[in-house]
């Protein structure tokens, strides 16, 4: 066997280059097996390199594509969020130029109560100058609001609805040709004129607030804040009204007033206790007073309730029992319960001006502050509408419906343009917890501090409250929150009478008048 001839390295490299060039350029060339394998291997190597480059380019393309897709989805998500949650604020803003443009060509629509009682209307003179009037005067001053030097109430919240027009298009065109304004749509509210009249006429000379709503729908039936103002004369009296700091009469106390909740807050404390494993049958000892960290707390008039269970302590509004509960509970869990009941957060309502209730107890809170917070003093502040929402959820098996004031809008011929539907806002508690709280609130009426509300026509449930607001504890606000039902319909209510004294002496009679009226049929 002849030995293989060795080929010099330089010659071999030249031979390989010639073979590669010839092979890849498509020339017909005779190859031995070793050369063919070498060329095939090189071709596969180059193919893999090309595929790798292609994959790298694809990755870069995908990164750019998915980045733009994510940005697009974020923009779509924000647009949906804006339309659902922020657009009402934007539309009703006094800075929105579209509203100003519409007001130049549209007569502002009317506002009606649920029974078609006229609450606000506009007239236009021969020069197309518009003037706004309020036939009911002070009675609806805060809920309907005003339309001068800005807007408030429904004049603000429903601004776009009132400036939208669904008149016949041909008539609109004719008006435009003549240089006349077209008629804006009207809104029909959920407000019950009879109930509003009772609250307005019987709140007396005290400052305060009354708000009532249907727990099953969230429809607000009554919203009264005192002191009132007359929107018909507000233009002439503007300086005097805004400079009257002592009364703050432009403030809607139902949605913007922040008060110590007094014993009405025991609803929150009771729920927190139940959620931490407590029972309505758990017993406590009340000796009329208790000293915590050098501070002495008392029950009303120093009353010693003796041994009593949670249900009876709630009915008798025992401060010592609830203070002890608040001090001994897990305070972080207590805060969680309060925040689940919408403290420290924006309330889910369709009102643009609504203040946030506050609760500041946590794991670091001193025992004496936790003690007084638990029966409604301390640093806690709450709005009447918030308390009405909490008791509405209790009445509705734990489900809170979003409070709203506008039932529908309609054109000048009475044809409905937009119908507003009830909307669930949140689940604040379980049905079982709501049932337990209802039972406790019922005992307040049957054997506790609100027996005046006992009736053969309806069943009332509630909690009274006395909120001290001066250092010497000689001045107090009078609270009542609760609901009533006759089996077919329900009404939840929150009433606060500023400086109304103790034991809800003024808030309960007003509540009874409203319940008696609502369930009379």
C-alpha positions in Angstrom: 0.0 0.0 0.0 1.4 3.3 -1.1 1.8 6.0 1.5 -0.3 9.1 1.0 1.3 12.0 -0.5 1.6 14.9 1.8 0.4 18.2 0.4 2.1 21.4 1.6 0.0 23.5 3.9 0.0 26.6 1.6 -1.1 24.4 -1.3 -3.8 22.8 0.7 -5.2 26.2 1.9 -5.3 27.5 -1.7 -7.0 24.3 -2.9 -9.6 24.7 -0.2 -10.3 28.3 -1.1 -10.6 27.3 -4.8 -13.0 24.5 -3.9 -15.1 26.7 -1.6 -15.3 29.5 -4.1 -16.2 27.1 -6.9 -18.8 25.2 -4.8 -20.6 28.3 -3.4 -20.5 30.0 -6.8 -22.3 27.1 -8.4 -19.5 25.7 -10.7 -19.6 22.0 -11.5 -16.5 20.6 -9.9 -15.5 17.1 -8.9 -14.9 16.6 -5.2 -13.5 13.8 -3.2 -15.4 12.6 -0.1 -13.3 14.5 2.4 -13.6 17.7 0.5 -17.4 17.3 0.2 -17.7 16.7 4.0 -15.6 19.7 4.7 -17.7 21.9 2.4 -21.0 20.6 3.8 -19.8 21.2 7.3 -18.8 24.8 6.4 -22.1 25.4 4.7 -24.0 24.2 7.8 -21.8 26.5 10.0 -22.6 29.5 7.8 -26.3 28.6 7.8 -26.3 28.5 11.6 -24.6 31.8 11.8 -27.2 33.3 9.5 -30.0 31.8 11.5 -28.5 33.2 14.7 -28.2 36.6 13.3 -31.8 36.4 12.1 -32.9 35.3 15.5 -31.1 38.2 17.1 -32.7 40.6 14.7 -36.1 39.0 15.4 -35.6 39.5 19.2 -34.8 43.1 18.7 -37.9 43.5 16.5 -40.0 41.7 19.1 -38.7 43.9 22.0 -39.6 47.0 20.0 -43.0 45.6 19.0 -44.0 44.5 22.5 -42.8 47.8 24.0 -45.1 49.7 21.6 -47.9 47.2 22.3 -47.5 47.6 26.0 -47.5 51.4 25.7 -50.6 51.2 23.5 -52.4 48.9 26.0 -51.5 51.3 28.9 -52.9 54.2 26.9 -56.1 52.2 26.2 -56.3 51.3 29.9 -55.9 54.8 31.0 -58.5 56.0 28.5 -61.0 53.5 29.9 -60.2 54.5 33.5 -60.5 58.2 32.5 -63.9 57.7 30.9 -65.2 55.6 33.8 -63.8 57.5 36.8 -62.3 60.9 35.9 -64.4 62.2 33.0 -67.3 63.5 35.2 -64.8 65.7 37.1 -63.2 66.9 33.8 -66.6 67.5 32.1 -68.0 69.5 35.1 -64.8 71.5 35.7 -65.2 75.2 35.5 -61.9 75.2 33.5 -63.4 73.1 30.7 -63.8 75.5 27.8 -66.3 73.2 26.2 -68.8 74.0 28.9 -68.3 77.7 28.4 -68.8 77.2 24.6 -72.0 75.3 25.2 -73.4 77.9 27.6 -73.1 80.5 24.8 -75.4 78.6 22.5 -77.6 76.6 24.9 -80.2 77.6 27.5 -79.3 75.8 30.7 -81.8 72.9 31.4 -84.2 72.7 34.3 -83.7 70.6 37.5 -86.7 68.7 39.0 -87.4 66.7 42.1 -88.6 63.1 41.6 -92.2 64.3 41.6 -91.5 67.0 39.0 -91.3 69.9 41.5 -89.2 72.5 39.8 -86.0 73.2 41.6 -84.0 75.4 39.1 -84.9 77.0 35.7 -83.5 79.5 33.3 -85.1 82.4 31.3 -83.7 84.3 28.3 -84.4 87.9 27.4 -84.6 89.4 23.9 -80.8 89.9 23.9 -80.3 86.2 24.7 -79.0 87.0 28.2 -79.8 84.2 30.5 -80.8 84.3 34.2 -81.1 81.4 36.6 -83.8 81.1 39.3 -84.6 78.7 42.1 -88.3 78.4 42.9 -87.7 76.5 46.2 -85.3 79.1 47.5 -83.2 77.9 50.5 -84.7 74.4 50.7 -82.4 72.9 48.1 -79.6 75.4 48.3 -76.8 72.9 48.9 -77.9 69.9 46.9 -79.0 71.9 43.8 -76.3 74.4 44.4 -75.7 77.7 42.6 -74.5 79.0 39.2 -72.6 82.2 40.0 -68.9 82.7 40.6 -68.4 79.1 39.8 -70.8 76.2 40.4 -71.7 73.8 43.2 -74.1 70.9 43.9 -76.0 69.5 40.9 -75.3 72.7 39.0 -71.7 71.5 39.0 -72.1 67.7 38.9 -74.7 67.7 36.2 -73.3 70.7 34.3 -72.7 68.9 31.0 -76.1 67.2 31.1 -77.8 70.6 31.5 -75.9 72.1 28.6 -76.5 69.1 26.3 -79.4 69.5 23.9 -81.6 66.9 22.3 -84.1 69.1 20.7 -85.2 68.3 17.2 -82.2 68.8 14.9 -84.2 70.9 12.4 -85.3 73.2 15.2 -81.8 73.5 16.5 -80.6 74.4 13.0 -83.4 77.1 12.7 -82.5 78.5 16.1 -78.8 78.7 15.1 -79.6 80.5 11.9 -81.7 83.1 13.8 -78.9 83.5 16.4 -81.0 82.1 19.2 -80.0 79.7 21.9 -81.3 76.1 21.8 -83.0 74.5 24.9 -80.7 72.3 27.0 -81.9 69.0 28.5 -83.4 68.9 32.0 -82.5 66.5 34.8 -84.9 64.7 37.1 -83.4 63.9 40.5 -84.0 61.2 43.0 -85.0 63.7 45.7 -88.3 63.3 47.5 -89.8 66.8 47.8 -92.0 65.9 50.8 -89.0 64.4 52.7 -86.8 67.4 51.8 -89.5 69.7 53.1 -89.7 67.9 56.4 -86.0 68.0 57.0 -85.8 71.6 56.0 -88.7 72.7 58.2 -87.8 70.7 61.3 -84.0 71.0 61.6 -84.8 74.2 63.5 -82.3 77.0 64.1 -79.5 74.6 64.6 -76.7 74.0 62.1 -76.5 70.4 60.9 -77.2 67.9 58.1 -79.8 65.3 57.1 -79.2 62.8 54.3 -81.4 59.8 53.5 -81.0 57.2 50.8 -82.5 53.9 49.5 -80.0 51.2 50.6 -81.0 48.9 47.7 -80.3 51.4 45.0 -78.2 54.2 46.4 -80.8 56.8 45.3 -80.6 59.9 47.6 -84.0 60.9 48.8 -83.1 63.9 50.9 -80.1 66.1 51.4 -80.4 69.1 53.7 -77.5 71.2 55.1 -78.0 74.1 57.5 -77.3 77.1 57.6 -78.9 77.6 54.2 -78.3 80.3 51.6 -80.8 81.7 49.1 -79.4 81.0 45.6 -81.8 83.6 44.1 -80.0 86.5 46.0 -76.5 85.0 46.1 -75.2 87.3 43.4 -76.2 90.4 45.4 -75.0 89.0 48.7 -71.9 87.1 47.5 -69.4 89.1 49.6 -71.4 88.9 52.8 -72.0 85.1 52.4 -68.4 84.1 51.6 -67.0 86.3 54.3 -69.3 84.8 57.0 -66.7 82.5 58.3 -68.6 81.7 61.5 -71.4 79.9 59.6 -69.6 78.6 56.5 -73.1 78.5 54.8 -71.8 77.6 51.4 -70.4 74.3 52.8 -72.6 71.3 52.2 -72.4 69.6 55.6 -73.8 66.3 54.3 -70.8 65.7 52.1 -68.1 68.1 53.3 -68.8 68.4 57.0 -66.3 66.5 59.1 -67.5 65.6 62.7 -66.5 63.4 65.6 -68.9 60.5 65.2 -69.7 60.0 68.9 -71.3 56.7 69.7 -72.4 56.0 66.2 -68.8 54.8 65.7 -69.6 51.9 68.0 -71.0 50.2 64.8 -67.4 50.2 63.4 -65.9 49.0 66.7 -68.5 46.3 67.1 -67.8 45.0 63.6 -64.0 45.0 64.2 -64.6 43.0 67.5 -66.7 40.5 65.7 -64.2 40.1 62.9 -61.5 39.4 65.5 -63.5 36.5 67.0 -65.7 38.3 69.5 -69.3 37.4 70.2 -72.4 39.5 71.0 -72.7 37.2 74.1 -69.3 38.2 75.5 -69.7 39.9 78.9 -68.1 43.0 80.2 -68.1 44.9 83.5 -68.9 48.7 83.6 -68.5 50.6 86.8 -69.3 53.9 85.2 -65.7 55.1 84.8 -62.2 53.8 84.0 -58.8 55.3 84.2 -56.3 54.7 81.3 -52.8 56.2 81.4 -53.9 58.8 83.9 -57.0 59.8 81.9 -60.5 59.0 83.4 -63.3 58.1 81.0 -67.0 58.0 81.9 -70.2 56.6 80.6 -73.0 59.1 80.1 -73.8 60.8 83.5 -71.4 58.4 85.1 -74.0 55.6 84.8 -72.7 52.2 86.0 -74.1 49.5 83.7 -72.7 46.6 85.7 -72.2 43.3 84.0 -73.6 43.3 80.4 -73.0 41.5 77.1 -72.0 43.2 73.9 -75.5 43.5 72.5 -76.8 45.2 75.6 -73.7 47.4 75.8 -74.5 48.6 72.3 -78.1 49.2 73.1 -77.2 51.2 76.2 -74.3 52.9 74.5 -71.8 51.9 77.2 -68.5 53.8 76.7 -66.5 51.7 79.1 -67.3 48.5 77.4 -66.5 49.8 73.9 -63.4 51.7 75.1 -62.1 48.4 76.7 -62.7 46.6 73.4 -60.9 49.2 71.4 -57.9 49.2 73.8 -57.6 45.4 73.9 -58.2 44.5 70.2 -55.5 44.1 67.7 -55.2 47.7 66.7 -53.7 47.1 63.2 -56.7 44.8 62.5 -59.0 47.5 63.9 -57.6 50.0 61.4 -58.0 47.4 58.6 -61.7 47.1 59.4 -62.2 50.9 59.5 -60.5 51.2 56.1 -62.6 48.4 54.7 -65.5 50.6 55.7 -64.0 53.4 53.6 -62.2 55.5 56.2 -59.0 57.2 54.9 -60.1 56.9 51.3 -62.2 58.6 48.7 -65.9 57.7 49.0 -67.5 55.9 45.9 -70.2 58.5 45.2 -71.3 60.5 42.1 -70.6 63.8 44.0 -67.5 65.7 43.0 -67.1 67.5 46.4 -67.0 64.9 49.1 -64.5 64.9 52.0 -62.6 61.9 53.2 -63.3 60.5 56.7 -60.2 59.9 58.9 -59.2 57.1 61.3 -55.6 57.0 62.8 -55.5 54.1 65.2 -52.7 51.5 64.5 -50.4 49.2 66.4 -48.5 52.1 67.8 -51.5 54.0 69.2 -51.5 54.6 73.0 -54.2 52.8 75.0 -55.9 55.9 76.1 -56.3 57.2 72.6 -57.5 53.8 71.3 -60.0 53.7 74.3 -61.7 57.0 73.4 -61.5 56.3 69.7 -63.5 53.1 70.1 -66.6 55.1 71.4 -66.3 57.8 68.8 -64.1 60.5 70.3 -60.3 60.7 69.8 -59.1 62.0 66.4 -61.7 60.2 64.2 -63.7 62.5 61.8 -66.6 61.4 59.5 -69.0 62.9 57.1 -72.8 62.4 57.4 -72.9 60.8 53.9 -70.3 58.3 55.0 -72.3 57.2 58.0 -75.4 56.9 55.8 -73.4 54.7 53.5 -72.3 52.4 56.3 -75.8 51.8 57.7 -77.0 51.4 54.1 -74.6 48.5 53.7 -75.8 47.0 57.0 -79.4 47.2 55.7 -78.4 45.7 52.3 -76.7 42.5 53.6 -73.2 44.1 53.6 -73.4 45.5 50.0 -73.0 49.3 49.5 -74.7 50.8 46.5 -73.2 54.0 45.1 -75.1 57.1 46.2 -76.5 59.2 43.4 -78.8 62.1 42.8 -79.7 62.1 39.1 -82.4 59.6 38.0 -82.4 60.7 34.3 -82.0 63.5 31.8 -84.8 64.4 29.3 -85.2 66.8 26.4 -87.7 69.7 26.4 -90.5 67.4 25.3 -90.0 65.0 28.3 -88.4 62.2 26.3 -85.8 60.4 28.4 -82.3 60.9 27.0 -80.2 59.1 29.6 -81.3 56.9 32.4 -78.9 56.4 35.3 -78.9 52.9 36.9 -78.0 51.8 40.4 -74.4 50.7 40.7 -72.7 48.5 43.3 -69.9 50.4 45.0 -68.4 47.7 47.3 -69.0 44.9 49.7 -68.3 46.3 53.2 -69.0 43.2 55.3 -70.4 39.7 55.0 -74.2 39.1 55.1 -73.7 37.3 58.5 -71.9 40.3 59.9 -74.6 42.7 58.6 -77.3 40.6 60.2 -75.5 40.6 63.6 -75.1 44.4 63.4 -78.8 44.8 62.4 -79.8 42.8 65.4 -77.7 45.0 67.7 -79.1 48.2 66.0 -82.6 46.9 66.5 -82.0 46.5 70.2 -81.1 50.3 70.3 -84.7 50.9 69.3 -86.5 48.3 71.3 -84.6 48.7 74.6 -81.9 51.3 74.2 -81.4 54.9 73.5 -83.8 55.3 70.5 -87.1 53.8 71.8 -88.9 56.8 70.3 -88.5 55.2 66.9 -90.7 52.1 67.8 -93.6 51.9 65.4 -96.3 49.5 64.3 -95.8 50.6 60.6 -92.1 50.0 60.2 -89.1 48.4 62.0 -86.3 50.9 62.8 -82.7 50.1 63.4 -80.0 52.5 64.5 -77.4 54.0 66.7 -77.5 57.3 68.6 -74.4 59.4 69.3 -73.3 62.3 71.3 -70.1 63.9 69.9 -68.3 66.2 72.3 -66.2 68.9 70.5 -65.1 71.3 73.3 -62.3 70.8 75.8 -64.6 71.2 78.7 -67.0 68.6 77.1 -70.0 70.9 77.7 -70.9 71.2 74.0 -71.9 68.2 72.0 -73.4 67.4 68.6 -76.5 65.1 68.4 -76.3 62.1 66.0 -78.6 59.4 64.8 -77.7 56.9 62.1 -79.8 53.9 61.0 -82.5 52.6 58.7 -86.1 51.5 58.7 -88.1 49.0 56.6 -91.7 48.0 56.2 -90.9 44.8 54.3 -91.3 46.4 50.9 -89.0 49.4 51.0 -86.1 50.7 53.1 -84.6 54.0 54.0 -81.2 54.7 55.5 -80.5 58.0 57.2 -77.8 60.0 59.0 -78.8 63.1 61.0 -76.5 65.4 62.9 -77.6 68.5 64.8 -74.7 70.7 65.8 -74.7 71.6 69.5 -77.9 69.6 69.7 -77.1 68.3 73.2 -76.9 64.8 74.5 -78.8 61.5 73.9 -79.9 62.6 70.4 -82.7 64.6 71.8 -83.1 66.5 68.5 -81.9 64.1 65.9 -84.3 61.3 66.8 -87.6 63.3 66.6 -86.5 64.6 63.1 -85.7 61.0 62.1 -89.1 59.8 63.3 -90.9 62.4 61.2 -89.0 61.3 58.1 -89.7 57.6 58.7 -93.3 58.3 59.5 -93.7 60.2 56.2 -91.8 57.7 54.0 -93.7 54.7 55.3 -97.1 56.3 55.6 -98.3 54.8 52.3 
